[in-house]
Amino acid sequence: MGTVIPKFPNAIADLSWLTIATNQLQTRLAVPCGAADTTLGVVDASRIVQWSLLTLNDGTNGSTVSEIVLVTLPPAGNILTVQRGYDGTTAKAHAAGAIVSGYVVAWHQKSLAAEVAAIEQTLGPNLSNVGVGIPSLLVSSRFAFPPQSPGGNLVVGNNSITLSPVPQGVNGTNTEHWLYISGGTGAAEAVKITGGSAVSGAPTGALIVNCANAHSGAWTIGTATAGIQEAAYSIPASGIYGAGAGQVMISGGWNTVHAPITNPIDRNVTFSGLGPQGTVVQVATDFPLTAQGVFVLRALTIGPPAYTITGAVTDLAIIFTQPDETVFTNYIHWPPGIYTSGTWHPLFQNLEIIAAWVAIKSDAALGPQGGLTIDNCQLSAFRHGIDIDQSFQPTIINATTVDPEGLSNNQILAFFNATPRPIGLYLGRIDALAVTNFVTDAAGAVLHPGLGGTDTGPNGSMVNVWFDLGQFIMLAGSLTIANGNFGTGSAIPAINMLGGKLQLANCAFGTTFAHPVIETNVAAGYNANQYPAALEISNSYFHTFGVDTAAISAAIAGAYAGTFTLTLTGNVFARNPDIVFAVPTVSIGPGKIVVVASGNSWPTHPGSGSGFSLYLTDDQPHAIGLNSFNGWSLRTPATLQKASIAAPAVNSTTAVASAATITPTGPLFHVTGAVAISGIPTPAGFPYTSFVMIPDGAFTLVASPTIGKSSAAVVGQAMVMTRDAATGVWYPSY
């Protein structure tokens, strides 16, 4: 047989083409066959499989090769279905007893060699054809063209440059495409393409670029982005939704970029690497600070439909250069590592962004933002880890950390001591927020109204989150947090609530600093879109370690016209060790703050002094019931007319001797003696609207301004006294 034409790249070469040889396979024909027969009977077919090549030999010793056949079906017993006259041989008749062998023949070598050659030709030397034959998957290094030396002098402003040839991915019509001028006289810089007739791949073409500096001498012009931007512009500009779509594989190793990398406005681009340890995008020290970001995903002019992912950055690291010192004011305000605006559900996954000023930023400056997903990212940023505002579709943040990742010791000190403090999550209006498995170390969160303080703030949930060293600031929005862990900073509460609606469930709060764990000072509100202020905490645990500080300190600003509601259900407020405490565990007021508390426990450590577990400053329609004040007590204002407060189940307090005037000592106490009682004034801060007296003597009650009616006590029969909040008069139960 002559030259074999390979299947690849037009088809895949399978075993029906490459065929099978079998070592030491030999049997004989059991019956004779004619030249046209397509079935053969053999003595033993046990080692013959589909796609085997068999050689039929005539003669007594099988030395004459007369025909090669291909077995096209699995053997049926000892019957073979075959293709006759294979590999250039001729079908002929064979007698019974002809030898049948599984030899390696020329076809095995020729077909395999043809396919290997086809694969190598497709890939090209040094993989030079990768990204050419597959237009939707391009490798960036293929487009990192050698710098050219057009010659002449360049002035500040627009300059026309002739490129010969025009590199792949470079066009005069490209928008947001930067090249890099270096060498010669004049400071090296990234220059933006502003026009020209150059066409990608043409032998020659004119390009107009805008220079900030003058250049002369032996200057050169080359890629500013290690070929990444040129690869993006080489993706075809059309696709199934109108806009083109493709993937730029950023080469392994260090890729230094001097300018932003942007998706063409008519192409949906995924920028991917080999993982954060395999592909690094190093932001050069001359990167323009006015850029929108290192990677910029923009709205498409040919838009895909809603709910279609438009662009991604995955599997790489972005590293910025910052001073190796502790003086925070000297740090560089770099553009964000990733910026997106006007896109639909872009994906940012498996990333490390190190030493950024802002790691990831999204807003609606270039068009409405249709949500986004941030997954499995490690971020270190000196201002904002994640900054999102005006996102109108689901916004998902998962398995992500914001901490001093990849920083030097000096930079870590600057990170922890920065003023203002770094913020892990800076979130404005987000219509559907879902944060899961998120951790931030020394960089809290700010939830703000968005759009200059005129919008609703974020709405959604957080699950399995850790905010260490405080600064979770709630300004607006509606948020539910479950399974959260919160700590305070030296002068920063774990949560500082200034507005919005916040629900906390199954959370843990702790502090070793003399600052409230949760502090509220609800302001007047930013606009009519803001939710009524409310904080609800359930099934959570508070622990102050060796410091005299409040678990919750709630107040409202004087200008706030509404009511702030604090709901506490099933929580534990613990304080230890044996030191004297004076600050109330939960301190409320002054102002329009309504507390709804039930099923909570306030255990205080033995020897921890005396004070109040729950301190209510103002008379508001509180609802307090079924709480366990184990150690300290509840404090209410002297005038208590609006609240509903149920006495907790406690042991009897100090016994009172009957006298003309007695003072209640608690919700339950014994009264000794038989002296008539004509006055029961309510002590200041007495929290109960009723109390129980157990008569140990036959005293009498005399109707008076503080006693509603006369009564005779029965020894051993409990007498319940109930107060009329409007008049302050106590009425006996019998």
HUTA-V57697 format. One record per residue. N is the residue number from 1. RES is the residue in three letters. SS is DSSP state (H for helix, E for strand, C for the rest). OMEGA is omega in degrees with one decimal (NA if undefined). NEAR is the number of other ideal C-beta (glycine too) atoms within 12 Angstrom. Layout:
# HUTA-V57697
N	RES	SS	OMEGA	NEAR
N	RES	SS	OMEGA	NEAR
This chain:
# HUTA-V57697
1	MET	C	-178.9	19
2	GLY	C	-177.3	10
3	THR	C	178.2	12
4	VAL	C	175.7	26
5	ILE	C	-174.6	17
6	PRO	C	173.9	25
7	LYS	C	-176.7	20
8	PHE	C	9.0	25
9	PRO	C	-177.6	18
10	ASN	C	179.4	12
11	ALA	C	-179.9	13
12	ILE	C	178.6	15
13	ALA	C	178.6	25
14	ASP	C	-175.7	15
15	LEU	H	177.1	21
16	SER	H	180.0	21
17	TRP	H	-177.7	26
18	LEU	H	177.3	27
19	THR	C	-173.5	35
20	ILE	E	171.5	28
21	ALA	C	-178.0	30
22	THR	C	179.7	26
23	ASN	C	171.3	12
24	GLN	C	175.8	11
25	LEU	C	176.9	26
26	GLN	E	174.7	23
27	THR	E	-179.5	31
28	ARG	E	172.5	29
29	LEU	E	178.6	37
30	ALA	C	-179.6	23
31	VAL	C	177.6	21
32	PRO	C	177.0	19
33	CYS	E	175.9	32
34	GLY	C	-176.6	16
35	ALA	C	-177.1	18
36	ALA	C	-177.5	12
37	ASP	C	176.4	25
38	THR	C	172.4	20
39	THR	E	179.2	26
40	LEU	E	173.7	40
41	GLY	E	-179.3	27
42	VAL	E	-178.9	37
43	VAL	C	-175.8	23
44	ASP	C	179.9	18
45	ALA	C	-172.0	32
46	SER	C	-177.7	13
47	ARG	C	-179.6	24
48	ILE	C	-179.8	36
49	VAL	C	176.2	23
50	GLN	C	179.9	24
51	TRP	C	170.8	32
52	SER	E	168.3	42
53	LEU	E	-178.4	41
54	LEU	E	177.9	49
55	THR	E	176.4	36
56	LEU	E	-176.5	44
57	ASN	E	174.8	30
58	ASP	E	179.3	25
59	GLY	C	-175.1	15
60	THR	C	-179.9	12
61	ASN	C	177.5	10
62	GLY	C	-175.3	22
63	SER	C	-176.7	12
64	THR	E	178.1	17
65	VAL	E	-176.7	27
66	SER	E	-177.9	29
67	GLU	E	172.6	35
68	ILE	E	179.9	35
69	VAL	E	177.2	44
70	LEU	E	177.7	38
71	VAL	E	-172.2	37
72	THR	C	178.0	25
73	LEU	C	173.8	21
74	PRO	C	-179.5	15
75	PRO	C	173.6	27
76	ALA	E	-171.4	16
77	GLY	C	177.2	16
78	ASN	C	179.5	21
79	ILE	E	-178.5	23
80	LEU	E	170.3	39
81	THR	E	-169.6	25
82	VAL	E	168.2	36
83	GLN	E	-172.7	28
84	ARG	C	173.7	30
85	GLY	C	-175.9	21
86	TYR	C	175.3	30
87	ASP	C	174.2	28
88	GLY	C	177.6	17
89	THR	C	-176.5	26
90	THR	C	176.8	17
91	ALA	C	178.8	24
92	LYS	C	177.7	24
93	ALA	C	178.6	21
94	HIS	E	-178.0	35
95	ALA	C	172.5	20
96	ALA	C	-178.4	19
97	GLY	C	176.7	23
98	ALA	C	-176.1	35
99	ILE	E	177.7	30
100	VAL	E	-173.6	42
101	SER	E	177.8	32
102	GLY	C	-176.8	32
103	TYR	C	164.8	28
104	VAL	C	-176.9	24
105	VAL	C	-175.6	28
106	ALA	H	-177.7	25
107	TRP	H	-179.4	32
108	HIS	H	-178.0	30
109	GLN	H	-174.3	19
110	LYS	H	-179.8	24
111	SER	H	179.7	35
112	LEU	H	180.0	25
113	ALA	H	-179.7	19
114	ALA	H	-179.2	26
115	GLU	H	178.0	27
116	VAL	H	179.4	19
117	ALA	H	-179.9	20
118	ALA	H	178.7	24
119	ILE	H	-179.0	22
120	GLU	H	179.2	19
121	GLN	H	179.0	17
122	THR	H	-179.3	22
123	LEU	H	-177.7	22
124	GLY	C	177.1	17
125	PRO	H	-179.3	10
126	ASN	H	179.3	11
127	LEU	H	-174.9	20
128	SER	C	179.9	18
129	ASN	C	179.2	20
130	VAL	C	-176.5	24
131	GLY	C	176.3	35
132	VAL	C	179.5	22
133	GLY	C	179.4	22
134	ILE	C	-169.3	23
135	PRO	C	-178.5	26
136	SER	C	178.0	26
137	LEU	E	-171.7	23
138	LEU	E	178.3	40
139	VAL	E	-169.7	38
140	SER	H	-176.1	42
141	SER	H	177.3	29
142	ARG	H	-174.3	34
143	PHE	H	176.8	38
144	ALA	C	-170.9	32
145	PHE	C	177.8	32
146	PRO	C	178.3	14
147	PRO	C	178.3	22
148	GLN	E	-178.6	29
149	SER	C	-178.1	21
150	PRO	C	-180.0	29
151	GLY	C	-179.3	19
152	GLY	C	-179.5	19
153	ASN	C	178.5	21
154	LEU	E	-179.6	34
155	VAL	C	174.8	17
156	VAL	C	-176.6	17
157	GLY	E	-176.7	16
158	ASN	E	178.5	21
159	ASN	E	176.3	33
160	SER	E	-178.2	25
161	ILE	E	176.9	38
162	THR	E	178.2	25
163	LEU	E	-179.9	38
164	SER	C	-5.4	20
165	PRO	C	173.8	19
166	VAL	C	-176.7	33
167	PRO	C	175.3	37
168	GLN	C	177.8	32
169	GLY	C	179.7	41
170	VAL	C	179.1	43
171	ASN	C	175.5	32
172	GLY	C	-179.0	28
173	THR	C	-179.6	24
174	ASN	C	173.3	35
175	THR	C	179.8	24
176	GLU	C	177.7	31
177	HIS	C	-178.6	44
178	TRP	E	170.6	42
179	LEU	E	-173.2	49
180	TYR	E	177.0	39
181	ILE	E	179.5	43
182	SER	E	-179.3	29
183	GLY	C	-179.4	22
184	GLY	C	179.7	24
185	THR	E	-176.8	16
186	GLY	C	-177.9	24
187	ALA	C	177.3	22
188	ALA	C	-177.6	29
189	GLU	E	169.2	32
190	ALA	E	-178.7	39
191	VAL	E	-175.6	38
192	LYS	E	175.3	33
193	ILE	E	179.9	42
194	THR	E	178.4	25
195	GLY	E	179.9	22
196	GLY	C	-177.2	30
197	SER	C	-176.5	21
198	ALA	C	178.4	37
199	VAL	C	-177.9	23
200	SER	C	175.6	33
201	GLY	C	-179.6	21
202	ALA	C	179.8	21
203	PRO	C	178.9	13
204	THR	C	179.8	19
205	GLY	E	-179.5	28
206	ALA	E	-178.8	25
207	LEU	E	176.2	40
208	ILE	E	178.7	28
209	VAL	E	-178.9	40
210	ASN	E	-176.4	27
211	CYS	E	171.5	32
212	ALA	C	-179.0	24
213	ASN	C	172.2	25
214	ALA	C	-179.4	21
215	HIS	E	176.1	32
216	SER	E	179.3	18
217	GLY	C	-171.1	17
218	ALA	C	177.8	19
219	TRP	C	178.0	33
220	THR	E	176.6	25
221	ILE	E	-177.9	41
222	GLY	E	179.6	34
223	THR	E	175.8	40
224	ALA	C	-170.6	43
225	THR	C	179.2	45
226	ALA	C	178.1	38
227	GLY	C	-175.0	38
228	ILE	H	-179.1	49
229	GLN	H	178.9	51
230	GLU	H	177.4	41
231	ALA	H	-179.8	47
232	ALA	H	179.7	52
233	TYR	C	176.4	46
234	SER	C	173.9	38
235	ILE	C	179.8	38
236	PRO	C	-174.3	25
237	ALA	C	174.8	29
238	SER	C	-177.7	18
239	GLY	E	-172.3	24
240	ILE	C	177.0	14
241	TYR	C	-177.9	21
242	GLY	E	177.4	20
243	ALA	C	175.2	31
244	GLY	E	-179.7	32
245	ALA	E	178.6	32
246	GLY	E	-176.0	34
247	GLN	E	172.6	32
248	VAL	E	175.5	49
249	MET	E	-179.4	36
250	ILE	C	-171.4	47
251	SER	C	177.0	32
252	GLY	C	-178.6	23
253	GLY	E	-176.1	20
254	TRP	E	178.7	22
255	ASN	E	-178.6	40
256	THR	E	-179.7	32
257	VAL	E	-179.7	43
258	HIS	C	-174.9	35
259	ALA	C	-178.6	42
260	PRO	C	177.3	40
261	ILE	E	-170.3	47
262	THR	E	172.9	43
263	ASN	C	172.3	48
264	PRO	C	-172.8	40
265	ILE	C	175.8	31
266	ASP	C	-177.9	30
267	ARG	E	177.9	42
268	ASN	E	-169.4	43
269	VAL	E	168.8	49
270	THR	E	177.0	34
271	PHE	E	-175.2	50
272	SER	E	174.9	36
273	GLY	C	-179.0	37
274	LEU	C	-175.6	22
275	GLY	C	-177.0	20
276	PRO	C	177.6	30
277	GLN	C	-177.4	18
278	GLY	C	-178.2	21
279	THR	E	-179.8	34
280	VAL	E	171.0	30
281	VAL	E	-178.5	48
282	GLN	E	179.9	26
283	VAL	E	-177.4	42
284	ALA	C	-178.2	30
285	THR	C	177.1	21
286	ASP	C	176.0	26
287	PHE	C	-176.0	38
288	PRO	C	-178.6	26
289	LEU	C	179.9	21
290	THR	C	-179.3	15
291	ALA	C	178.2	32
292	GLN	C	180.0	31
293	GLY	E	173.6	44
294	VAL	E	168.6	50
295	PHE	E	-178.8	49
296	VAL	E	174.7	43
297	LEU	E	-172.6	46
298	ARG	E	173.8	37
299	ALA	C	179.8	31
300	LEU	C	175.8	36
301	THR	C	173.2	21
302	ILE	C	-166.5	21
303	GLY	C	168.6	23
304	PRO	C	179.3	27
305	PRO	C	177.4	17
306	ALA	C	178.6	17
307	TYR	C	173.9	13
308	THR	C	-178.9	24
309	ILE	C	179.7	32
310	THR	C	174.2	43
311	GLY	C	-179.1	47
312	ALA	E	168.1	35
313	VAL	E	-173.3	50
314	THR	E	165.0	35
315	ASP	E	177.6	32
316	LEU	E	174.9	45
317	ALA	E	173.3	39
318	ILE	E	-174.7	51
319	ILE	E	177.0	35
320	PHE	C	174.6	41
321	THR	C	175.9	24
322	GLN	C	178.0	34
323	PRO	C	175.6	21
324	ASP	C	-177.2	17
325	GLU	C	-176.9	19
326	THR	C	-178.0	21
327	VAL	C	-171.8	16
328	PHE	H	-177.4	26
329	THR	H	179.7	15
330	ASN	H	-176.0	16
331	TYR	C	-171.8	31
332	ILE	C	178.5	25
333	HIS	C	-178.5	21
334	TRP	C	169.3	38
335	PRO	C	-179.8	34
336	PRO	E	173.9	41
337	GLY	E	176.7	49
338	ILE	E	175.2	49
339	TYR	E	177.2	44
340	THR	E	179.6	52
341	SER	E	177.5	35
342	GLY	C	-179.3	32
343	THR	C	179.3	46
344	TRP	E	172.0	36
345	HIS	E	173.9	31
346	PRO	E	-177.2	44
347	LEU	E	174.8	34
348	PHE	E	-166.5	48
349	GLN	E	175.3	32
350	ASN	E	-176.7	29
351	LEU	E	163.6	45
352	GLU	E	175.7	39
353	ILE	E	-167.7	47
354	ILE	E	174.0	38
355	ALA	E	177.8	37
356	ALA	E	166.0	51
357	TRP	E	168.7	37
358	VAL	E	-175.7	39
359	ALA	E	-177.9	53
360	ILE	E	-178.7	49
361	LYS	E	176.8	44
362	SER	E	174.4	50
363	ASP	E	-177.0	36
364	ALA	C	-177.9	28
365	ALA	C	-179.0	21
366	LEU	C	-178.8	26
367	GLY	C	-179.8	24
368	PRO	C	-178.9	24
369	GLN	E	-177.4	38
370	GLY	E	177.5	36
371	GLY	E	175.6	35
372	LEU	E	177.7	46
373	THR	E	174.0	41
374	ILE	E	-172.1	49
375	ASP	E	173.3	29
376	ASN	E	-179.7	25
377	CYS	E	174.2	44
378	GLN	E	-170.8	38
379	LEU	E	167.0	52
380	SER	E	-175.8	45
381	ALA	E	-175.8	50
382	PHE	E	175.6	43
383	ARG	E	179.5	37
384	HIS	E	172.3	41
385	GLY	E	178.7	49
386	ILE	E	-176.4	51
387	ASP	E	-175.9	44
388	ILE	E	174.1	51
389	ASP	C	177.0	41
390	GLN	C	176.2	37
391	SER	E	-168.7	46
392	PHE	E	176.4	33
393	GLN	E	-178.2	31
394	PRO	E	178.7	28
395	THR	E	-170.1	40
396	ILE	E	175.6	35
397	ILE	E	-173.8	47
398	ASN	E	172.0	29
399	ALA	E	-174.4	24
400	THR	E	177.9	40
401	THR	E	170.0	35
402	VAL	E	-177.1	46
403	ASP	C	-178.1	33
404	PRO	C	-178.7	35
405	GLU	C	171.9	37
406	GLY	C	-177.2	28
407	LEU	C	174.4	34
408	SER	C	179.5	20
409	ASN	H	178.5	13
410	ASN	H	-180.0	21
411	GLN	H	176.1	33
412	ILE	H	177.2	26
413	LEU	H	177.5	21
414	ALA	H	179.5	30
415	PHE	H	-176.2	40
416	PHE	H	-175.5	26
417	ASN	H	-175.8	24
418	ALA	C	173.7	31
419	THR	C	-0.6	16
420	PRO	C	-177.5	18
421	ARG	C	172.4	37
422	PRO	C	-178.9	45
423	ILE	E	-178.7	36
424	GLY	E	178.8	50
425	LEU	E	176.0	47
426	TYR	E	-166.2	39
427	LEU	E	174.0	49
428	GLY	C	-178.4	41
429	ARG	C	173.9	41
430	ILE	E	-172.6	46
431	ASP	E	-179.8	29
432	ALA	E	-176.2	26
433	LEU	E	175.2	43
434	ALA	E	179.1	33
435	VAL	E	179.0	43
436	THR	E	173.6	26
437	ASN	E	-177.6	23
438	PHE	E	-179.5	43
439	VAL	E	172.4	35
440	THR	E	-178.3	45
441	ASP	E	178.4	31
442	ALA	C	176.1	37
443	ALA	C	-172.1	44
444	GLY	E	-178.6	40
445	ALA	E	173.7	47
446	VAL	E	177.1	40
447	LEU	E	-171.4	46
448	HIS	C	-176.6	36
449	PRO	C	-176.8	35
450	GLY	C	176.8	38
451	LEU	H	177.6	24
452	GLY	H	177.6	14
453	GLY	H	-175.8	23
454	THR	C	-175.1	20
455	ASP	C	-168.4	33
456	THR	C	-174.0	37
457	GLY	C	-177.4	43
458	PRO	E	177.7	44
459	ASN	E	-179.8	34
460	GLY	E	-172.9	35
461	SER	E	171.9	30
462	MET	E	-179.2	45
463	VAL	E	179.2	27
464	ASN	E	-177.8	24
465	VAL	E	-178.8	39
466	TRP	E	176.6	35
467	PHE	E	-175.8	49
468	ASP	E	175.6	34
469	LEU	C	164.9	36
470	GLY	C	176.9	36
471	GLN	C	166.0	37
472	PHE	E	-171.8	48
473	ILE	E	-179.9	37
474	MET	E	178.9	44
475	LEU	C	-176.1	40
476	ALA	C	176.7	41
477	GLY	C	177.7	44
478	SER	E	-170.8	32
479	LEU	E	172.8	42
480	THR	E	178.4	30
481	ILE	E	177.0	45
482	ALA	E	178.2	26
483	ASN	E	178.1	24
484	GLY	E	175.6	40
485	ASN	E	-173.0	30
486	PHE	E	173.5	41
487	GLY	E	-179.1	36
488	THR	C	169.4	38
489	GLY	C	-176.2	33
490	SER	C	177.7	20
491	ALA	C	-173.5	18
492	ILE	C	176.3	32
493	PRO	C	174.6	37
494	ALA	C	177.3	46
495	ILE	E	175.1	47
496	ASN	E	-173.8	39
497	MET	E	-179.2	46
498	LEU	C	-179.7	36
499	GLY	C	178.5	40
500	GLY	C	-179.0	44
501	LYS	E	-174.9	33
502	LEU	E	175.8	46
503	GLN	E	-179.1	33
504	LEU	E	-179.6	44
505	ALA	E	176.7	26
506	ASN	C	-179.1	25
507	CYS	C	177.3	38
508	ALA	E	-179.2	31
509	PHE	E	178.8	40
510	GLY	E	176.7	33
511	THR	E	169.3	37
512	THR	C	-178.3	22
513	PHE	C	-178.4	24
514	ALA	C	178.8	24
515	HIS	C	-179.4	29
516	PRO	C	178.4	38
517	VAL	C	174.5	49
518	ILE	E	-179.2	48
519	GLU	E	176.9	35
520	THR	E	172.3	40
521	ASN	E	-170.9	31
522	VAL	E	-176.9	41
523	ALA	C	-175.4	31
524	ALA	C	-177.8	21
525	GLY	C	-176.9	28
526	TYR	C	-176.4	29
527	ASN	C	-177.5	21
528	ALA	C	-180.0	15
529	ASN	C	-172.8	23
530	GLN	C	177.0	35
531	TYR	C	172.1	33
532	PRO	C	-174.7	24
533	ALA	C	178.9	40
534	ALA	E	176.3	33
535	LEU	E	-179.6	44
536	GLU	E	-178.9	32
537	ILE	E	-178.8	45
538	SER	E	173.3	27
539	ASN	C	-177.6	23
540	SER	C	-173.6	39
541	TYR	E	177.6	28
542	PHE	E	179.2	39
543	HIS	E	172.8	32
544	THR	E	-172.8	39
545	PHE	E	170.8	23
546	GLY	C	178.1	20
547	VAL	C	179.3	27
548	ASP	C	-177.3	27
549	THR	C	-178.5	37
550	ALA	C	169.8	38
551	ALA	C	178.0	48
552	ILE	E	173.4	44
553	SER	E	-172.6	34
554	ALA	E	175.5	47
555	ALA	E	174.2	31
556	ILE	E	178.0	37
557	ALA	C	-176.5	23
558	GLY	C	-176.2	13
559	ALA	C	-176.1	13
560	TYR	C	-173.9	25
561	ALA	C	-175.3	18
562	GLY	C	178.2	24
563	THR	C	177.1	22
564	PHE	E	-178.4	40
565	THR	E	176.5	33
566	LEU	E	-179.3	45
567	THR	E	-179.4	31
568	LEU	E	-176.7	42
569	THR	E	172.3	28
570	GLY	C	-179.0	24
571	ASN	C	174.8	39
572	VAL	E	178.9	30
573	PHE	E	-174.1	42
574	ALA	E	177.4	31
575	ARG	E	175.9	41
576	ASN	E	3.2	23
577	PRO	C	-173.6	19
578	ASP	C	170.3	13
579	ILE	C	-178.1	21
580	VAL	C	178.0	18
581	PHE	C	174.8	33
582	ALA	C	-177.6	20
583	VAL	C	177.3	29
584	PRO	C	178.9	36
585	THR	C	174.7	48
586	VAL	E	-175.3	45
587	SER	E	-172.7	33
588	ILE	E	169.9	44
589	GLY	C	3.5	31
590	PRO	C	177.6	22
591	GLY	C	-177.8	30
592	LYS	C	179.0	30
593	ILE	E	178.6	40
594	VAL	E	-179.5	33
595	VAL	E	171.8	47
596	VAL	E	-173.5	32
597	ALA	E	176.7	43
598	SER	E	175.7	24
599	GLY	C	179.4	23
600	ASN	C	177.7	38
601	SER	E	179.3	30
602	TRP	C	178.6	37
603	PRO	E	174.3	25
604	THR	E	-175.8	35
605	HIS	C	178.8	24
606	PRO	C	178.3	15
607	GLY	C	-175.3	14
608	SER	C	175.2	28
609	GLY	C	179.5	20
610	SER	C	-178.8	15
611	GLY	C	-174.1	27
612	PHE	E	172.9	29
613	SER	E	179.1	42
614	LEU	E	-175.0	43
615	TYR	E	179.6	36
616	LEU	E	-176.1	39
617	THR	C	-172.9	29
618	ASP	C	175.5	30
619	ASP	C	178.9	27
620	GLN	C	-179.6	32
621	PRO	C	177.4	21
622	HIS	C	172.8	41
623	ALA	E	-175.1	24
624	ILE	E	178.7	41
625	GLY	E	174.8	27
626	LEU	C	175.7	21
627	ASN	C	179.0	38
628	SER	E	177.9	27
629	PHE	C	-173.5	37
630	ASN	C	178.2	24
631	GLY	E	176.5	26
632	TRP	C	-172.1	33
633	SER	E	178.0	33
634	LEU	E	177.8	40
635	ARG	E	176.9	33
636	THR	C	177.9	36
637	PRO	C	-178.4	27
638	ALA	C	176.7	18
639	THR	C	-175.2	21
640	LEU	C	-175.8	33
641	GLN	C	-173.6	22
642	LYS	C	-169.6	23
643	ALA	C	170.8	32
644	SER	E	-174.6	26
645	ILE	E	177.8	38
646	ALA	C	179.6	24
647	ALA	C	177.7	33
648	PRO	C	176.4	31
649	ALA	C	-177.3	16
650	VAL	C	172.4	25
651	ASN	C	179.3	14
652	SER	C	179.2	22
653	THR	C	-174.7	24
654	THR	C	179.0	16
655	ALA	C	-178.9	21
656	VAL	E	176.0	31
657	ALA	E	179.2	21
658	SER	C	-179.4	30
659	ALA	C	-179.8	20
660	ALA	C	177.3	21
661	THR	E	176.0	23
662	ILE	C	177.8	36
663	THR	C	178.6	24
664	PRO	C	-179.8	36
665	THR	C	-179.2	25
666	GLY	C	-178.0	28
667	PRO	C	-177.9	30
668	LEU	E	178.5	27
669	PHE	E	176.9	30
670	HIS	E	175.3	30
671	VAL	E	-178.4	42
672	THR	E	175.7	23
673	GLY	C	-175.9	22
674	ALA	C	179.9	18
675	VAL	C	178.1	23
676	ALA	C	-178.7	25
677	ILE	E	-178.1	39
678	SER	C	179.3	23
679	GLY	E	174.7	24
680	ILE	C	177.3	38
681	PRO	C	179.1	22
682	THR	C	-179.3	33
683	PRO	C	178.5	24
684	ALA	C	177.9	14
685	GLY	C	179.5	23
686	PHE	C	-168.0	33
687	PRO	C	-166.5	41
688	TYR	C	174.5	37
689	THR	C	174.3	33
690	SER	E	173.2	29
691	PHE	E	-175.9	39
692	VAL	E	173.0	28
693	MET	E	175.0	42
694	ILE	E	-177.1	26
695	PRO	E	170.1	32
696	ASP	C	176.7	24
697	GLY	C	-175.4	25
698	ALA	C	178.2	22
699	PHE	C	176.3	33
700	THR	E	172.7	26
701	LEU	E	179.9	36
702	VAL	C	179.1	26
703	ALA	C	-175.4	20
704	SER	E	177.8	23
705	PRO	C	179.4	17
706	THR	C	179.4	29
707	ILE	E	-170.6	33
708	GLY	C	179.9	22
709	LYS	C	178.1	21
710	SER	C	-179.3	18
711	SER	E	176.1	28
712	ALA	E	-178.3	20
713	ALA	C	175.3	34
714	VAL	C	-177.3	21
715	VAL	C	177.0	20
716	GLY	C	178.8	14
717	GLN	C	-175.3	19
718	ALA	E	177.1	24
719	MET	E	-179.2	35
720	VAL	E	177.7	23
721	MET	E	-178.2	39
722	THR	E	-174.7	25
723	ARG	E	170.4	33
724	ASP	E	-174.4	20
725	ALA	C	-177.0	24
726	ALA	C	-175.5	11
727	THR	C	-177.2	16
728	GLY	C	-178.2	25
729	VAL	E	178.5	24
730	TRP	E	-179.9	38
731	TYR	E	-180.0	27
732	PRO	E	-178.2	34
733	SER	C	173.9	20
734	TYR	C	NA	18
